[in-house]
């Protein structure tokens, strides 16, 4: 008997001063049995950083032909493909052929650094790819915010990102490894 996904609900208030995007989102996240709180919260962070009324969660962990998040236009064309973790280089290349922009949020400390070093030459050819590394202390702190029902606020200003649950606030530092620089 297969273990089913665990459902998490998040009311996410976003104040993105850089994009002038101020909106509340009621999100439902299905956490795959093999997914950690850390990975799920990185997916939630990625949603907050790229929030849009048509941005939606994909089947990223269970389907190679779907990202963790994506934004499609009204014709069904993929404008934005977002993966979290350390996806296979071939899958990233394929995504770059299908989407206007691909963003990978890597995390895991030294493991993420080694993954990028092994693939950086191949990534250079992909002009519509951005790879952002998240610091392990930040992603571990994000995991501590995970609850089955969450009330979260995300503030983005002057290159800085904070995610808060009202009691704890987690600053998130983004390091751009490839692509357009984010933040400072």
Buried (B, 14 or more C-beta within 10 A) or exposed (E): EEEEBEEBEBEBBBBBEBEEBEEEBEBEBBBBEEBEBBBBBBBBBBBBBBBBEEBEBBEBBEEEEBBBBBBBEEEEEBBBBBBBBBBEBEBBBBBBEEBEBBBBBBBBBEEBBEBBEEBEEEBEEBEBBBBBBBBBEBBBBBBEBBEEEBEBBBBBEEEBBBBBBEEEEBBBBBBEBBBEEBBE
